[in-house]
Amino acid sequence: MKKQFLFLLILLTSPLFAQEPSARRIIKHINTLASDKMQGRGTGSPENAKTARYIEKHFKKYGLKPLGTDGYYQSFTAKVRRVVVPDSLRKAANVIGFLDNEAPYTIVVGAHYDHLGLGRQGSSLDSLPQGKIHNGADDNASGVAGLLELAQYFAKNGVKESYNILFMAFGAEELGLQGSRYFLNNPTLPLDKLNFMVCMDMIGRYNPERGIGIGGYGTSDTWPIVFKGAESSIKFFTDRAGNGGSDNAAFYAKQIPVLFFHTGGHPDYHRPSDDPEKIDANAEEAILKLEIKLLEKAMQQPKMTFTAVK
């Protein structure tokens, strides 16, 4: 009995087990990022900058190297185009952490951290959005939580993978993929050194009847090899297209293979009602564990060749 207890204690305190995705940590991240105090994380707002600092803090904690133009930050000016506002030009930034495995090529894991703020920057589907907090728990606090969980896992798993990993929190996605496009036009790492990109946007509202969709399956002939035999406690399906949905579209346009994880639309999309209590953190934990399996298998393959999806 003592031996069994000791084995369980060692298992529970081992670095790998401790750093695996956790529903408890996921919901803690989302409750922080999508709280009313964060005022919807609108681009250019103090709360958006506070969100960036939250991500930076965790990247530092995990030991990721800064790979922005100013530490972890790659600052740029975002423009509000969908509505007329007096402050159409706004300060924005990507937050970039690098896991250096001394490998020749790098994969990108990304999620956008901005949302619609107080409903004054366009895109809200509420009938009278102005002044209402759009918390964006699913869109995209769920993706940022996933980004942080994957960063922690790969930084702390004790394994030196055969690819480096660039963890990127994109700014101004809701204004038209402006953060990811800025990075791709002003890369802090040569684009020819990038292997593929994985994007998480809205992964917190799992519907067991639908399952989680994984786009980009057709963007490289390697993806079928990676997915062969993949199993999960949750339902998932693949879609060939890689040029829509979120920041993955910007990478696809640069002929970089992508995967896009997304649990689907819902009535709270781009409305003030996208709140943390509606998140299924246990399902998101399972989604992230599936992502880890796919990423680990993908990193066993040679550098991918891009395929355009027609």
N, C-alpha and C positions, 0 to 999 in steps of 0.2 A: 504493500500500500504506500509506504514511504517512497519507494522508487518511482511509482506512478505519479505521486504528487510532485516529486523533484523534476521528473521529465516534463510535466505540465508547466511547472514554474519556469523552467529553462525555455520552453517553447514560447510562453507568453512574454518573456522578457528578452527574447532574441531580437536583434535589430530588424531582421526581415519581417517578422510577424508584427512587430510594433509599428512599422512604417507602412503597412498595407493600408489601402483606402478604408476610411472609417466613417460610417454614417453619423456618428457623434460629432466628429470634426467637420464633416460636410455641412451639417445643419448649423453648427456654430459659425462657420464662415458666412453662410447665407444669411443667418439672423443679423450678423454684423453689417454685411454689405447692403442688405435690402431693408434695413431698419428705416423708420421715418426720419431719424437723425441724418441719414445720408441723402435725404431730399431728392432721391431718384438718380443721383450720380450724373446729372446733365453735363455735357461737355463745357468746359470753361468755368464750372462752378467750384467753390471751395471744397465741396463734398466730393467732387470728382478727383480733385488733387489729393484729398484725404484717402480716397480709395487707392490711388496709385501708391501712396506711402505705406498703406497696409500691405499691399503686394510686395513692395520693396523690402519691408521688414521681414516677411517670410522668406523671400529669396535669400536675404542675408543669413537668416537663421539656418537655412538648409545648406549654406556654403556655396551657393552658385556665384560664379564670377559675373561682375557687371559687364554688359556688352552694349550699352547705349553709347551716346555721344557725350553724356555727362553722368558718369556713374551708370546706374541702371536705367537712366532716362534717355529717351530719344525724343526731344521736344519738337513740336511742329505747330503750325497755325492751321486750325480747322475752320471751315466756312459753313455757316448755316445757309442752305440754298432753298429749302422747301417752303419756308415761310419768310415773310419780311420782318426782321427784328433790328433794333438799333445796334445791337452788339453781334453782328453777323460773323465777325472774325473773333475766334476764341482760342486761348492757349490750350494745347492738348499735348499728350505724350504717350508713347509706348513705353512699357516697363519690360526690360529684357534681362534675363538671367541665363548664364551659360554653364552647362555641365561639361567640363573639358575632360574627355576621355583620351586625349592625345590621338584621336582618330583623324583620318584624312577627310571624312565627310560628316555632315551634321544633319540631324532631323529637327524639324520645328514642331513644337506642341504649343498651340495657341488658343486664346479665348479673349473676347472683348469685354472690357469692364465698365464701359459707359452705358447709360440708358437715357431715358427721355426727360429726366429732371422733373420740373413742375409743369410739363406739358406745353411749353412755349417754344419749342424748337422744331415742331412738326412731327408727323408720323404717328401721333396718338390716334387711337380709334374710339376714344371717348367723345361723346357728343359735345361736351363743354370741358375740354381738358385743362384750360389755363388755371394755374394756381393749385392744381391737384398733384399730390406726390405720386409719381409712377415708380414704385419700388423696384420693379424689375427683378423679382426673386428668381424666376426661371430664366428671364432674359436680361442680364446673363450672369447674375450672381451664381447660378448653378454651374455655369461653365468655368467661372473663375475659381470656385471651390474645387472643381475637377482639376484645373490647372495646378493649383497649389498642392493637391493630394498627389498628383503624378510627379510633381517636382520633388516633393518630400520622399516619395518611394524610390525614385531612381537615384537621388542624391545620397540616400541613406541605406541602400540595399547591399552595399559591400561588394557590388559587381562592377567591373570595368567593362562596359559594353563596347562593341566594335564600332559604334558611332557616337559622336558628341550629340548632346541634346540642347537645343535653344528653346527656352521657355519664354513665351511672349504674351504679355497682356496688352491687347491693342486698345488704343484710344479712338474715339470718334467713329466707331463702326456704324452707329445709328445715323450718322450724317452722310453715309455712303462709303463705307469701307475705307475711310480716309487714313486711319492709322496703318493698316496693313499695306495700303498702296504707297504710303510715304516710305515705309521701311523698304519695300521692294524697289523703289526708285532711288533710295539712299541707304543701301544695305550696310550694316556694320560687320557683315561677314560676306565674302564673295558668293554670289548666287550660284555659281557653278560648283560650289562646295556643298550645296543643299541637296539632300537625297529626296525627302518627301516632307509633306506638312500634314499635321493632324489638327483639326479644328473642333472645338466643343462650343456649341451655342444652343441653349435651351435643352439641357439634359436632365431636368429635375421633375418632369411631369410624366413619368412613365405610365403608359396605358398597356396593360397586359394583353389586351385584344389586338392592339397594333404592334407592339414591340418597339424597340429603338431602331430607327433607320440609320444606316451607315452609307453615306454617299461617297462617290469617288472610286467605286470598285473598278470602273472601267478606265481609270487614268494611268494604269500601268499593268502590264502583263504579269507582274509579280504578285499583285493582290490576290488572285485566285490561289496561288501557292500559300500565301500567308493565311488565308481563311480556311484552307482545307483542314477538316477535322476540328475546327474551332467549336468549343462547347461553352455554354454559359447557363447560369441559373435563371436568366431572363431570356425572353424572346427577342431575336434581332433579325433584321433582313438587310440586304444590300441593294444599292441603286448605283447604276453605272455613272451617272452624271456627276461632274465635279465642279461645274461652273456656276453654281447658284447656292443660295442659302446664307452665306456669311463670308468671313475673311478668307476662307478656302478659295473663293472665286478669284480673289486677287492673285493668289499663288498659281492657280490653274492657268490664269491668263499669261503667266510667265513660264508656262510649260513645266511646272513642277507637279509631280503626282501628289494627290491629296486624299484624305479621308475626312468625312464630315459627320459628326455624331449629333443626333437631334431626336428628341422624343416626340416631336410633332406639335401641331398647332392646338390651341384651346381657346375658350371664350375670353380668357383674361389677357390674351396677347395684346401688348401695347395699350393696356388699360391700367388705371390705378389699382385694380383688383389683383394684379400679379404679386401676391403676397407670400411670405415665407411659410405660413402654416399649410399651404397647398403643395409644398414640395414633398416628394417621396424620397427621403434621404437613403433609405435602405436599398431602393432600386438603383439610385445613383451610385451607391457603393458597388453594386454588382456590375453596373455599366463600366465603371472605372477598372474593375478587376478584369473584365473582358478586354478593355483597351490595353491593359498591361500585357495580357497574353499575346495580343496581336502585335504590339510594339516589340516585344521580346523576340517573337518569331520573325518579324520584319527585319530586325537588326541582325539576324543570322543570314540574311540574303545579301547578294552583291548589290551595288548601287543600282537603283531602279532606272528604267527607261520610260520616259513620259509617252503616253498614248492619248491622243485627242479623242474625245467621245463625240460621235456623230449621230 
